[in-house]
Amino acid sequence: MHAPQSCQLFLKYINDVADLITPQLTIEEITSAIYENVNQLMDAHQFAVGIYDEMEGVILYKGMIEDGKRIPDFVVNAIDSNRLASWCIRTEQDIFMNDFEKEVTKYVAQKPVPIAGLDPKAALYTPLKLNDKVVGLIVVRTIHKNVYQRHHLYILKTVGNFVVRALELAKKSSRPFVKTEGIRKEWRWCNSEQLSPRSKKTLDLLTEREKEVLFLLVTGLPNKAIAEKLFVSAGTIKTHTLNIYQKLDVANRTAAILKAIESGWFL
């Protein structure tokens, strides 16, 4: 595949990932949403997002996917000196291995036994940071050797930015990132008179229809559901969202939602 085509494909899948992440998604749902797109860009035989619980000293894996199938949830001791995930969290550094057997001792004393899933031949790990603090990591592993290039790590880091935004949204929504039954944030518009002049000026750039679409984005609806609710086509909603991004000077759905919340438009 030629470089321009590769670049276009990357941008397409990254935009797809951005549009999939909403404020209501849990870690399991985000892992599932990202998996299919990442697997089009690299060998993601196994894909996982681990959330670091500093208080408990563990890394929680929920929703790990291997060869398209869900792996049961598990935790890793974050201070275990012979776990790659722990090394990634502790050192706040990437792991890049194309030959697991030969390269694993660069990071840990000996090859660790998998807690769940495959015995990998190659692997990528990258830490997730929120406000300069490590909050988790993304892991991709495979049963094949010599399949990863440095740009694959860049892709993971880019995807990681969306996961971090989801964590931030969860925090702002007062909603647990790990699934808890019966808890759901009910959003509503704030009183525009309470907005700062700058915030109100930005909000006034949006048309009434764009405000409707933005509100439904914040509530967690995907484009298709928004289109059905407003009795228009999905293409029309896509046009509205692109206009919203332009007016808010953001690149994607997640950034638009965060800016709206940070601007005080929703309570």
N, C-alpha and C positions, 0 to 999 in steps of 0.2 A: 504494500500500500504506500502511495506517495505521501510525502510529508504534509502537503496541504490537506489531503484527504484525511490523514491521521488527526490533524489538528481540528478539522471540522467535526470528525466523529467524536473526539474528546469533548469538544464544546457542547455538542448535542447531548451526550450522556450526562455531562455535568449539569447542564440546564435541566435535564429530566430529573436528576436527583434533587436539585434545588426546588423544583415544583412539587415534588412528592412529600417533602418534609413540612409538616404543619404543627401548630402548637399542641395538638392533642395526641400526637404520636408518642408511644412508649419506646423504650430501647429495643424491644422485640420487633415492633412494627417498623422502626427505622432500619434495623438490620435487614429485614426482609425487603424493604423498599429499595435499599441501596444495592443489595446483593446482585440482582439481575443486571443492573447497569454496570457495576464494576466488573462483573464477569464477562462483559462484552469488550472490555479494555485490557484485561490481563487474565492470567490463569488463576482464578479465585476458586479453586476446588473447595477450599474452606475459607469462610469469611466470618469475622466476629468483631464486635465492639465490646470492650471491657470497661466497666465503670469503677474507678478507684474510690473506695471508701476509706478515707484517711483515719477516721475515728476507730473503725473496726480493724484496720490494717489488712484489708482484703481487696481483691479485684474481682468484681462480679461479672460473670458472663451470662447474659440472658438472650436467647434467640440466635445463638450461633448456628450457622448453616454449613453443611458439608455435602457436596455433590447434590445440592437442591433439597436436602432433607434437614429438618430441625434436629439439633443436638440438645439433649437435656441440660438444664441450667447447672452451673457449678461455680465454685469460687477458687481463687488462687491466693495463697499467702503472699502478701505484698513484700514481705521481708525475706522470703525464701531465696537464698543466695544461688540456688541452682534452677531458677525458673526464668525463662526469657522475658516473660511479661513483667516480672518483678524487676529485672534488670532495666528494662525499658522505662518503667515508672521511676525507679530510684535514680537513674542517671539522666533521665529526660532526654534520651538519645534514640535515634533510629537503629533498627536492626535490619541488615540487608544480607541475605544468604542465598546463594544459588546452588551450593552443595552443602546441605545441612550437616552431613557426617564430618566433613573436613573443616567447616567454618564455625560450628557451634561453640567450640572452646575459645573463640575470640571473646565470647560474652559470658559464658559460665564454665565451671570447672569440668563438667562432664555432660554428655548428652542426656537431657531429661526424658523421663518416660511420660508420654502424653496422658493427661488427666482424662481427656475426652477426645474421641475422633482419631484421625489418621496419624500415622508415623510419617512426618513430612520429609520431603527431599529438598525443598526450598521454602523460604519464608520471608515475609516482610512484616515489620512491626514499626509503628510510629506513634509517639505519645500525643495525647490531646491536651491542650492547655486552654484554660479560661481565666482571663485576667492574670496572666503570667503564672498560673498555678496548674500543675498537672492534675487532670480530673479523670483520665482514662487513657485508652489506647485503641488503635485499630490494628487488626491482625489479618493477614492473608497468607495462606499456606497451600502447598500443592504436593502431589505425589510425583511430580516431574522435576528433574534437575535442569539448571541453566535456562530458565524461562523468563527471569526477571531482568529488567533494565532499570537504570536510574530514574527514568521518567515515570515508571510505575510507582515509585515511592512518592514522586510529586503528585500523582493522581490521588494516592491515598491521603496525602496531606490536604489536598483540596477538598476531598470528600470529608475529611476530618473537620474542616472548618464548618461544614453544614451541621455535623453532629454537635459540635460545640455550640453553635447557634441554637440548636434544639435544646441543649442543656440550659442555655441562658433563658430561652423562652419558658422552659419549665419552671425555672426559678422565679421569673417575673410573673408567671401565671399562678404561683403558689400551688403548683401541681407536681406530684411525684413523677420522676422520670421512669421509675419502675412501676409496673402496673399495680394499681390498687383499686379494688372495686368500689363503685359508688362515689368517686371523687371526680368532679368535672367543673372546670371554671366556666361560669356564665358571664360572657362579655356584654357590655353595654357602652353606648357612646357617653362621653363626659359632657358636661355643660360647656359649650364653646366659650362662654363668657369667662370661664376660669383659666383659659389657655393664655400663655404668654403671647405677645404680639407676633413674635417670630413664628411660633408654632401655628397660630391661627392663620397667618399669611400663607404658610405652606399648605395647610388644610384647604384653604380657599382656592388653591390651584386645581383641586379635584372637582370634577363634575358630580352631580348627584348620583348618577349611575356608577361612577368610579368609586364613590364613597360606599355605595351598597356592596360592590364587589369586594372592596377592601375589608369591610366588616365581616363578610362571609369567609374571606381568607383567614382572618384572625380567629374566627370560630372553628377553623380546622377543616373546612370543606375543600375537596379537590375541585379542579376546574369543571369537570363533568357534572358534579352535583350542583355547583353554582349555576351552571347553564340551565339545568333542569328546574332549579328553584326560580330562576328569573325568566324562564320560558324563552331562552335565546340559544343560539348554537354555541358549541364549545369554542369554535373559532372566534366568535364575537367576544367571549370571555377572555380568550388569549390576547386579543387586541386591547381590551380594557386593562388587563394586568400589565401589559407592556407600557401602556400610557402611564399607569400608576408608577411603575418603576422609574420611568423617565422623569416624571414630575417630582418624585421623592429623591431622585439622584441615587438610586440603589440598583443592584444588579439582578436581584432575584426575589422570589416570594418570601423567603425567610428573613432577608434583610429588610424588606418592606414592612413585614409584620413587626419586627423589632423596632424599626424607626417609628411606626405608628404608636406602639406602646410607650416607647421612650419619650415621644412627643406629648404624651398625656391625653391622647384622643380617646382612649378606651379605659374603662374601669372593670 
